[in-house]
Amino acid sequence: MKKKQKKNSKYIFRNKEFTTFKDMKTYAYFNMSVGTKEEALEVIEDEIMKKYELIKQERRLLCIKTYDVIEKYKKWIEKMQLKLFENGQEKNYL
């Protein structure tokens, strides 16, 4: 039985592609000047999965996740499931 292959994600920063998040972060740390903000992306099969805002401070690099497809999908599903029940009883749509 063959194992299911894990989807390979690419990280894009300044039009350069990286295979790991750590590689992208170290490149950003050494190539950004202090006090600048830039955007980075995580892409799987030409679909943007996450957006990061990178902020360079003195001696550190802050990574803030601004967009996540999976969290957005989970919130949407949760909202849809709440509409199935009304006052603790299942709605009849017939």
PyMOL CGO cylinders between C-alpha atoms (Angstrom):
from pymol import cmd
from pymol.cgo import CYLINDER

trace = [
    CYLINDER, 0.00, 0.00, 0.00, 1.39, 3.37, -1.04, 0.3, 1, 1, 1, 1, 1, 1,
    CYLINDER, 1.39, 3.37, -1.04, 1.58, 6.31, 1.35, 0.3, 1, 1, 1, 1, 1, 1,
    CYLINDER, 1.58, 6.31, 1.35, -0.32, 9.44, 0.43, 0.3, 1, 1, 1, 1, 1, 1,
    CYLINDER, -0.32, 9.44, 0.43, 2.14, 12.16, -0.54, 0.3, 1, 1, 1, 1, 1, 1,
    CYLINDER, 2.14, 12.16, -0.54, 2.23, 15.30, 1.53, 0.3, 1, 1, 1, 1, 1, 1,
    CYLINDER, 2.23, 15.30, 1.53, 1.55, 18.46, -0.44, 0.3, 1, 1, 1, 1, 1, 1,
    CYLINDER, 1.55, 18.46, -0.44, 4.71, 20.48, -0.83, 0.3, 1, 1, 1, 1, 1, 1,
    CYLINDER, 4.71, 20.48, -0.83, 4.28, 24.09, 0.12, 0.3, 1, 1, 1, 1, 1, 1,
    CYLINDER, 4.28, 24.09, 0.12, 6.37, 26.94, -1.22, 0.3, 1, 1, 1, 1, 1, 1,
    CYLINDER, 6.37, 26.94, -1.22, 7.05, 30.16, 0.60, 0.3, 1, 1, 1, 1, 1, 1,
    CYLINDER, 7.05, 30.16, 0.60, 7.40, 33.32, -1.48, 0.3, 1, 1, 1, 1, 1, 1,
    CYLINDER, 7.40, 33.32, -1.48, 9.15, 36.47, -0.32, 0.3, 1, 1, 1, 1, 1, 1,
    CYLINDER, 9.15, 36.47, -0.32, 10.27, 39.22, -2.72, 0.3, 1, 1, 1, 1, 1, 1,
    CYLINDER, 10.27, 39.22, -2.72, 9.56, 36.95, -5.73, 0.3, 1, 1, 1, 1, 1, 1,
    CYLINDER, 9.56, 36.95, -5.73, 11.97, 34.30, -4.41, 0.3, 1, 1, 1, 1, 1, 1,
    CYLINDER, 11.97, 34.30, -4.41, 10.74, 30.80, -3.62, 0.3, 1, 1, 1, 1, 1, 1,
    CYLINDER, 10.74, 30.80, -3.62, 11.77, 28.84, -0.54, 0.3, 1, 1, 1, 1, 1, 1,
    CYLINDER, 11.77, 28.84, -0.54, 10.97, 25.26, 0.46, 0.3, 1, 1, 1, 1, 1, 1,
    CYLINDER, 10.97, 25.26, 0.46, 10.79, 25.85, 4.22, 0.3, 1, 1, 1, 1, 1, 1,
    CYLINDER, 10.79, 25.85, 4.22, 9.45, 28.63, 6.41, 0.3, 1, 1, 1, 1, 1, 1,
    CYLINDER, 9.45, 28.63, 6.41, 12.75, 28.81, 8.30, 0.3, 1, 1, 1, 1, 1, 1,
    CYLINDER, 12.75, 28.81, 8.30, 14.72, 29.45, 5.09, 0.3, 1, 1, 1, 1, 1, 1,
    CYLINDER, 14.72, 29.45, 5.09, 12.37, 32.29, 4.16, 0.3, 1, 1, 1, 1, 1, 1,
    CYLINDER, 12.37, 32.29, 4.16, 12.57, 33.79, 7.64, 0.3, 1, 1, 1, 1, 1, 1,
    CYLINDER, 12.57, 33.79, 7.64, 16.37, 33.77, 7.75, 0.3, 1, 1, 1, 1, 1, 1,
    CYLINDER, 16.37, 33.77, 7.75, 16.58, 35.31, 4.28, 0.3, 1, 1, 1, 1, 1, 1,
    CYLINDER, 16.58, 35.31, 4.28, 14.11, 38.02, 5.32, 0.3, 1, 1, 1, 1, 1, 1,
    CYLINDER, 14.11, 38.02, 5.32, 15.99, 38.69, 8.56, 0.3, 1, 1, 1, 1, 1, 1,
    CYLINDER, 15.99, 38.69, 8.56, 19.30, 39.31, 6.82, 0.3, 1, 1, 1, 1, 1, 1,
    CYLINDER, 19.30, 39.31, 6.82, 17.88, 41.22, 3.81, 0.3, 1, 1, 1, 1, 1, 1,
    CYLINDER, 17.88, 41.22, 3.81, 15.40, 43.63, 5.45, 0.3, 1, 1, 1, 1, 1, 1,
    CYLINDER, 15.40, 43.63, 5.45, 16.35, 46.90, 7.06, 0.3, 1, 1, 1, 1, 1, 1,
    CYLINDER, 16.35, 46.90, 7.06, 15.16, 47.87, 10.54, 0.3, 1, 1, 1, 1, 1, 1,
    CYLINDER, 15.16, 47.87, 10.54, 11.61, 49.27, 10.70, 0.3, 1, 1, 1, 1, 1, 1,
    CYLINDER, 11.61, 49.27, 10.70, 10.33, 47.82, 7.40, 0.3, 1, 1, 1, 1, 1, 1,
    CYLINDER, 10.33, 47.82, 7.40, 7.19, 45.76, 6.75, 0.3, 1, 1, 1, 1, 1, 1,
    CYLINDER, 7.19, 45.76, 6.75, 6.84, 43.27, 3.93, 0.3, 1, 1, 1, 1, 1, 1,
    CYLINDER, 6.84, 43.27, 3.93, 4.44, 40.51, 2.90, 0.3, 1, 1, 1, 1, 1, 1,
    CYLINDER, 4.44, 40.51, 2.90, 5.21, 36.82, 2.45, 0.3, 1, 1, 1, 1, 1, 1,
    CYLINDER, 5.21, 36.82, 2.45, 3.00, 34.01, 1.11, 0.3, 1, 1, 1, 1, 1, 1,
    CYLINDER, 3.00, 34.01, 1.11, 2.61, 30.26, 1.60, 0.3, 1, 1, 1, 1, 1, 1,
    CYLINDER, 2.61, 30.26, 1.60, 1.48, 28.64, -1.65, 0.3, 1, 1, 1, 1, 1, 1,
    CYLINDER, 1.48, 28.64, -1.65, 0.34, 25.06, -2.29, 0.3, 1, 1, 1, 1, 1, 1,
    CYLINDER, 0.34, 25.06, -2.29, -0.39, 24.14, -5.92, 0.3, 1, 1, 1, 1, 1, 1,
    CYLINDER, -0.39, 24.14, -5.92, -0.87, 27.78, -7.03, 0.3, 1, 1, 1, 1, 1, 1,
    CYLINDER, -0.87, 27.78, -7.03, -3.34, 28.49, -4.21, 0.3, 1, 1, 1, 1, 1, 1,
    CYLINDER, -3.34, 28.49, -4.21, -2.49, 31.01, -1.49, 0.3, 1, 1, 1, 1, 1, 1,
    CYLINDER, -2.49, 31.01, -1.49, -2.90, 29.26, 1.85, 0.3, 1, 1, 1, 1, 1, 1,
    CYLINDER, -2.90, 29.26, 1.85, -1.46, 31.84, 4.26, 0.3, 1, 1, 1, 1, 1, 1,
    CYLINDER, -1.46, 31.84, 4.26, -0.27, 35.43, 4.16, 0.3, 1, 1, 1, 1, 1, 1,
    CYLINDER, -0.27, 35.43, 4.16, 2.33, 36.71, 6.59, 0.3, 1, 1, 1, 1, 1, 1,
    CYLINDER, 2.33, 36.71, 6.59, 3.36, 40.22, 7.47, 0.3, 1, 1, 1, 1, 1, 1,
    CYLINDER, 3.36, 40.22, 7.47, 7.05, 40.38, 8.32, 0.3, 1, 1, 1, 1, 1, 1,
    CYLINDER, 7.05, 40.38, 8.32, 8.24, 43.29, 10.44, 0.3, 1, 1, 1, 1, 1, 1,
    CYLINDER, 8.24, 43.29, 10.44, 11.96, 43.80, 11.03, 0.3, 1, 1, 1, 1, 1, 1,
    CYLINDER, 11.96, 43.80, 11.03, 12.85, 45.23, 14.40, 0.3, 1, 1, 1, 1, 1, 1,
    CYLINDER, 12.85, 45.23, 14.40, 16.22, 45.58, 16.00, 0.3, 1, 1, 1, 1, 1, 1,
    CYLINDER, 16.22, 45.58, 16.00, 17.60, 42.06, 16.62, 0.3, 1, 1, 1, 1, 1, 1,
    CYLINDER, 17.60, 42.06, 16.62, 14.28, 40.33, 15.78, 0.3, 1, 1, 1, 1, 1, 1,
    CYLINDER, 14.28, 40.33, 15.78, 11.82, 39.58, 13.00, 0.3, 1, 1, 1, 1, 1, 1,
    CYLINDER, 11.82, 39.58, 13.00, 8.11, 39.52, 13.79, 0.3, 1, 1, 1, 1, 1, 1,
    CYLINDER, 8.11, 39.52, 13.79, 5.90, 37.20, 11.71, 0.3, 1, 1, 1, 1, 1, 1,
    CYLINDER, 5.90, 37.20, 11.71, 2.19, 37.98, 11.90, 0.3, 1, 1, 1, 1, 1, 1,
    CYLINDER, 2.19, 37.98, 11.90, -0.27, 35.70, 10.12, 0.3, 1, 1, 1, 1, 1, 1,
    CYLINDER, -0.27, 35.70, 10.12, -2.84, 37.94, 8.40, 0.3, 1, 1, 1, 1, 1, 1,
    CYLINDER, -2.84, 37.94, 8.40, -4.77, 35.38, 6.31, 0.3, 1, 1, 1, 1, 1, 1,
    CYLINDER, -4.77, 35.38, 6.31, -5.36, 31.64, 6.64, 0.3, 1, 1, 1, 1, 1, 1,
    CYLINDER, -5.36, 31.64, 6.64, -7.59, 29.66, 4.27, 0.3, 1, 1, 1, 1, 1, 1,
    CYLINDER, -7.59, 29.66, 4.27, -8.08, 26.75, 6.68, 0.3, 1, 1, 1, 1, 1, 1,
    CYLINDER, -8.08, 26.75, 6.68, -9.21, 28.95, 9.60, 0.3, 1, 1, 1, 1, 1, 1,
    CYLINDER, -9.21, 28.95, 9.60, -11.59, 30.80, 7.26, 0.3, 1, 1, 1, 1, 1, 1,
    CYLINDER, -11.59, 30.80, 7.26, -13.05, 27.48, 6.06, 0.3, 1, 1, 1, 1, 1, 1,
    CYLINDER, -13.05, 27.48, 6.06, -13.47, 26.21, 9.64, 0.3, 1, 1, 1, 1, 1, 1,
    CYLINDER, -13.47, 26.21, 9.64, -15.37, 29.36, 10.64, 0.3, 1, 1, 1, 1, 1, 1,
    CYLINDER, -15.37, 29.36, 10.64, -17.62, 29.01, 7.60, 0.3, 1, 1, 1, 1, 1, 1,
    CYLINDER, -17.62, 29.01, 7.60, -18.40, 25.34, 8.39, 0.3, 1, 1, 1, 1, 1, 1,
    CYLINDER, -18.40, 25.34, 8.39, -19.10, 26.17, 12.03, 0.3, 1, 1, 1, 1, 1, 1,
    CYLINDER, -19.10, 26.17, 12.03, -21.52, 28.89, 10.94, 0.3, 1, 1, 1, 1, 1, 1,
    CYLINDER, -21.52, 28.89, 10.94, -23.28, 26.47, 8.59, 0.3, 1, 1, 1, 1, 1, 1,
    CYLINDER, -23.28, 26.47, 8.59, -23.62, 23.84, 11.33, 0.3, 1, 1, 1, 1, 1, 1,
    CYLINDER, -23.62, 23.84, 11.33, -25.19, 26.32, 13.73, 0.3, 1, 1, 1, 1, 1, 1,
    CYLINDER, -25.19, 26.32, 13.73, -27.98, 26.97, 11.23, 0.3, 1, 1, 1, 1, 1, 1,
    CYLINDER, -27.98, 26.97, 11.23, -29.03, 23.29, 11.32, 0.3, 1, 1, 1, 1, 1, 1,
    CYLINDER, -29.03, 23.29, 11.32, -30.40, 23.52, 14.84, 0.3, 1, 1, 1, 1, 1, 1,
    CYLINDER, -30.40, 23.52, 14.84, -32.89, 25.92, 16.32, 0.3, 1, 1, 1, 1, 1, 1,
    CYLINDER, -32.89, 25.92, 16.32, -33.48, 26.05, 20.10, 0.3, 1, 1, 1, 1, 1, 1,
    CYLINDER, -33.48, 26.05, 20.10, -31.77, 22.69, 20.61, 0.3, 1, 1, 1, 1, 1, 1,
    CYLINDER, -31.77, 22.69, 20.61, -34.01, 20.90, 18.09, 0.3, 1, 1, 1, 1, 1, 1,
    CYLINDER, -34.01, 20.90, 18.09, -33.29, 19.99, 14.51, 0.3, 1, 1, 1, 1, 1, 1,
    CYLINDER, -33.29, 19.99, 14.51, -35.02, 22.10, 11.85, 0.3, 1, 1, 1, 1, 1, 1,
    CYLINDER, -35.02, 22.10, 11.85, -37.30, 20.39, 9.37, 0.3, 1, 1, 1, 1, 1, 1,
    CYLINDER, -37.30, 20.39, 9.37, -36.79, 21.73, 5.87, 0.3, 1, 1, 1, 1, 1, 1,
    CYLINDER, -36.79, 21.73, 5.87, -39.57, 19.61, 4.31, 0.3, 1, 1, 1, 1, 1, 1,
]
cmd.load_cgo(trace, "trace")
